[in-house]
């Protein structure tokens, strides 16, 4: 037989100053460089959440190299965050 436990809390102990209207601000910048066979993109994304008061900076980079007339090698990577809703 499974025994269940419950916690009874006073609602006044919770954060009752919660505001529904919080904003998420973000900006993105990118620099593109290219030569005959190589093209690169450097980017950064900034984000600020009023909900949790945190800022994040996410760098990104991608590169593409032309191996032949119909063949291209591409790589991309970055740091990604997901803001809590």
N, CA and C of each residue as an Amber inpcrd file, in Angstrom:
protein
   255
   0.8410000  -1.1760000   0.0000000   0.0000000   0.0000000   0.0000000
   0.8870000   1.2410000   0.0000000   0.6230000   2.1580000  -0.9130000
   1.4090000   3.3750000  -1.0510000   0.8960000   4.4370000  -0.0780000
   1.8270000   5.0350000   0.6420000   1.4570000   6.0770000   1.5990000
   1.7040000   7.4390000   0.9520000   0.7030000   8.2950000   0.9570000
   0.8200000   9.6250000   0.3670000   1.0140000  10.6580000   1.4580000
   1.8170000  11.6810000   1.1370000   2.0620000  12.7650000   2.0720000
   1.6670000  14.0790000   1.4110000   1.1270000  14.9690000   2.1930000
   0.6950000  16.2630000   1.6920000   1.3240000  17.3620000   2.5370000
   1.5890000  18.4850000   1.8990000   2.1050000  19.6530000   2.6020000
   1.0330000  20.7300000   2.5150000   0.6440000  21.2290000   3.6580000
  -0.3570000  22.2990000   3.6980000   0.3800000  23.5940000   3.9980000
   0.2580000  24.5640000   3.1020000   0.9650000  25.8340000   3.2460000
  -0.0340000  26.9840000   3.2880000   0.3590000  28.0080000   3.9820000
  -0.4500000  29.2210000   4.0590000  -0.2520000  30.0110000   2.7680000
  -1.3020000  30.3840000   2.0470000  -1.1590000  31.1560000   0.7980000
  -0.4280000  32.4750000   1.0020000  -0.4420000  33.0200000   2.2040000
   0.2490000  34.2850000   2.4550000   1.7700000  34.1120000   2.4530000
   2.2460000  32.8660000   2.5540000   3.6850000  32.6040000   2.4860000
   4.2130000  32.6470000   1.0570000   3.3400000  32.6160000   0.0860000
   3.7460000  32.6430000  -1.3210000   3.9980000  34.0860000  -1.7540000
   4.6840000  34.2290000  -2.8850000   4.9710000  35.5560000  -3.4380000
   3.6870000  36.1270000  -4.0290000   3.0560000  37.0170000  -3.3120000
   1.7980000  37.5850000  -3.8020000   2.0060000  38.8960000  -4.5440000
   3.2680000  39.2830000  -4.7900000   3.5570000  40.4930000  -5.5530000
   3.8560000  40.1790000  -7.0130000   3.4770000  39.0140000  -7.4730000
   3.7530000  38.5990000  -8.8560000   2.9940000  39.4840000  -9.8290000
   3.6990000  39.9760000 -10.8400000   3.0790000  40.7810000 -11.8890000
   3.0250000  39.9530000 -13.1640000   1.8730000  39.9440000 -13.8010000
   1.7250000  39.1770000 -15.0440000   2.4800000  39.8000000 -16.2000000
   2.5870000  41.0970000 -16.2370000   3.1560000  41.7970000 -17.3910000
   4.6560000  41.9850000 -17.2370000   5.4030000  40.9990000 -17.6610000
   6.8620000  41.0690000 -17.6840000   7.2990000  40.9670000 -19.1350000
   8.3880000  41.6490000 -19.4710000   8.8470000  41.6970000 -20.8580000
  10.1450000  40.9330000 -21.0390000  10.3860000  40.5540000 -22.2780000
  11.6140000  39.9080000 -22.6910000  12.2220000  40.7820000 -23.7880000
  13.4320000  41.2840000 -23.5460000  14.1100000  42.1420000 -24.5090000
  15.2610000  41.3700000 -25.1240000  15.4540000  41.5280000 -26.4380000
  16.5700000  40.8360000 -27.0860000  17.0820000  41.6460000 -28.2640000
  18.3440000  41.4000000 -28.5940000  18.9780000  42.0470000 -29.7490000
  19.9530000  41.0490000 -30.3580000  20.1810000  41.1730000 -31.6660000
  21.0700000  40.2620000 -32.3680000  21.9320000  41.0590000 -33.3340000
  23.2150000  40.7350000 -33.3820000  24.1230000  41.3650000 -34.3290000
  24.9230000  40.3000000 -35.0430000  25.2840000  40.5730000 -36.3100000
  26.0140000  39.5820000 -37.0980000  26.9990000  40.2720000 -38.0230000
  28.1640000  39.6730000 -38.1630000  29.1950000  40.1440000 -39.0750000
  29.4770000  39.0280000 -40.0680000  29.3900000  39.3380000 -41.3510000
  29.6450000  38.3460000 -42.4050000  30.9340000  38.6980000 -43.1390000
  31.7960000  37.7000000 -43.2920000  33.0540000  37.8530000 -44.0190000
  33.1320000  36.7630000 -45.0740000  33.6560000  37.1090000 -46.2460000
  33.7660000  36.0740000 -47.2770000  34.9560000  36.3340000 -48.1910000
  35.4630000  35.2380000 -48.7320000  36.5200000  35.2840000 -49.7390000
  36.0210000  34.4720000 -50.9270000  36.9180000  34.0520000 -51.7950000
  36.5080000  33.2990000 -52.9820000  35.7680000  32.0100000 -52.6260000
  36.3020000  31.2360000 -51.6760000  35.7160000  29.9240000 -51.3670000
  35.1990000  29.7980000 -49.9370000  35.5570000  30.7370000 -49.0670000
  35.2040000  30.6400000 -47.6540000  34.3160000  31.8110000 -47.2460000
  33.2530000  31.5030000 -46.5440000  32.4150000  32.5620000 -45.9670000
  32.1610000  32.2230000 -44.5010000  32.2330000  33.2420000 -43.6580000
  32.0250000  33.0590000 -42.2220000  31.0300000  34.0900000 -41.7130000
  30.3080000  33.6930000 -40.6950000  29.3720000  34.5860000 -40.0130000
  29.6620000  34.5140000 -38.5240000  29.8320000  35.6640000 -37.9080000
  30.0210000  35.7640000 -36.4690000  28.8290000  36.5350000 -35.9210000
  28.1960000  36.0060000 -34.8940000  27.0170000  36.6660000 -34.3660000
  26.9470000  36.5880000 -32.8600000  26.1240000  37.4460000 -32.2950000
  25.8970000  37.4380000 -30.8620000  24.4510000  37.8550000 -30.6100000
  23.8280000  37.2020000 -29.6450000  22.4570000  37.5300000 -29.2490000
  22.4750000  37.9070000 -27.7700000  21.8150000  39.0120000 -27.4490000
  21.6820000  39.4610000 -26.0590000  20.2060000  39.3640000 -25.6880000
  19.9410000  38.9020000 -24.4740000  18.5520000  38.7680000 -24.0280000
  18.4560000  39.1500000 -22.5540000  17.4190000  39.9100000 -22.2070000
  17.1410000  40.2580000 -20.8090000  15.6870000  39.9240000 -20.5020000
  15.4740000  39.2000000 -19.4140000  14.1300000  38.8120000 -18.9940000
  13.7650000  39.5620000 -17.7190000  12.6650000  40.2950000 -17.7540000
  12.1800000  40.9670000 -16.5510000  11.5950000  39.9650000 -15.5630000
  11.1810000  38.8060000 -16.0390000  10.5650000  37.8130000 -15.1690000
  11.5490000  37.2950000 -14.1250000  12.7680000  36.9400000 -14.5700000
  13.7500000  36.4180000 -13.6170000  14.9120000  37.3690000 -13.3860000
  14.9280000  38.5260000 -14.0710000  15.9700000  39.5290000 -13.8780000
  17.3360000  39.1150000 -14.3920000  17.3930000  38.1750000 -15.3370000
  18.6730000  37.6700000 -15.8370000  18.9490000  38.1340000 -17.2600000
  20.2300000  38.3440000 -17.5430000  20.7060000  38.6680000 -18.8860000
  21.5480000  37.5120000 -19.3980000  21.4560000  37.2330000 -20.6800000
  22.3030000  36.2080000 -21.2960000  22.9130000  36.7620000 -22.5760000
  24.1330000  36.3320000 -22.8600000  24.8210000  36.6690000 -24.1050000
  25.1640000  35.3470000 -24.7740000  24.7350000  35.1870000 -26.0150000
  24.9030000  33.9260000 -26.7320000  25.7120000  34.1490000 -28.0100000
  26.9860000  33.7380000 -28.0350000  27.7700000  33.8610000 -29.2640000
  27.4280000  32.7390000 -30.2540000  27.5140000  33.0740000 -31.5410000
  27.2760000  32.0890000 -32.6060000  28.3280000  32.2730000 -33.6890000
  28.6670000  31.1860000 -34.3590000  29.6180000  31.2420000 -35.4670000
  29.2230000  30.1960000 -36.5000000  29.4260000  30.5300000 -37.7600000
  29.2110000  29.5580000 -38.8290000  30.2300000  29.8130000 -39.9380000
  30.5500000  28.7530000 -40.6510000  31.5110000  28.8490000 -41.7510000
  31.0720000  27.9090000 -42.8580000  31.3610000  28.3160000 -44.0730000
  31.0300000  27.5070000 -45.2300000  32.2090000  27.5700000 -46.2050000
  32.6620000  26.3880000 -46.6490000  33.8050000  26.3070000 -47.5540000
  33.3790000  25.5840000 -48.8330000  33.6460000  26.2040000 -49.9620000
  33.2750000  25.6270000 -51.2540000  34.3580000  24.6310000 -51.6810000
  33.9750000  23.3470000 -51.7050000  34.9130000  22.2920000 -52.0960000
  34.9760000  22.1250000 -53.6020000  33.8840000  22.3690000 -54.2530000
  33.8030000  22.2270000 -55.7050000  32.6350000  23.0520000 -56.2210000
  32.3670000  22.9390000 -57.4960000  31.2970000  23.7380000 -58.1010000
  29.9310000  23.4280000 -57.5080000  29.6910000  22.1710000 -57.1090000
  28.3870000  21.7820000 -56.5610000  28.4850000  21.1970000 -55.1500000
  29.6320000  21.4320000 -54.4800000  29.8320000  20.8550000 -53.1540000
  30.3060000  21.9300000 -52.1850000  29.6620000  21.9650000 -51.0370000
  30.0020000  22.9530000 -50.0140000  29.9730000  22.2870000 -48.6470000
  30.9760000  22.5690000 -47.8170000  31.0510000  22.0590000 -46.4530000
  30.6990000  23.2030000 -45.5000000  29.7040000  22.9850000 -44.6430000
  29.2590000  24.0200000 -43.7140000  29.3070000  23.5140000 -42.2850000
  29.7130000  24.3950000 -41.3810000  29.7520000  24.1070000 -39.9530000
  29.1370000  25.2930000 -39.2100000  28.4710000  25.0110000 -38.1070000
  27.8870000  26.0880000 -37.3000000  27.8320000  25.6530000 -35.8500000
  27.8930000  26.6190000 -34.9780000  27.7950000  26.3210000 -33.5590000
  27.5380000  27.5840000 -32.7620000  27.1770000  27.3950000 -31.5230000
  26.9170000  28.5380000 -30.6660000  26.4820000  28.0980000 -29.2880000
  26.2570000  29.0690000 -28.4500000  25.7640000  28.8380000 -27.1030000
  24.3090000  29.3150000 -27.0830000  23.4070000  28.4520000 -26.6480000
  21.9850000  28.7550000 -26.6850000  21.3760000  28.6470000 -25.2900000
  20.4410000  29.5310000 -24.9940000  19.7330000  29.5320000 -23.7210000
  18.2380000  29.5400000 -23.9810000  17.4850000  29.0060000 -23.0520000
  16.0180000  29.0660000 -23.1330000  15.5160000  29.7510000 -21.8730000
  14.8270000  30.8760000 -22.0560000  14.2780000  31.6200000 -20.9280000
  13.0500000  30.9380000 -20.4010000  12.9320000  30.8570000 -19.0930000
  11.7440000  30.2830000 -18.4840000  10.5380000  31.1590000 -18.7680000
   9.4170000  30.5310000 -19.0020000   8.1850000  31.2940000 -19.2600000
   7.3540000  31.3920000 -18.0340000
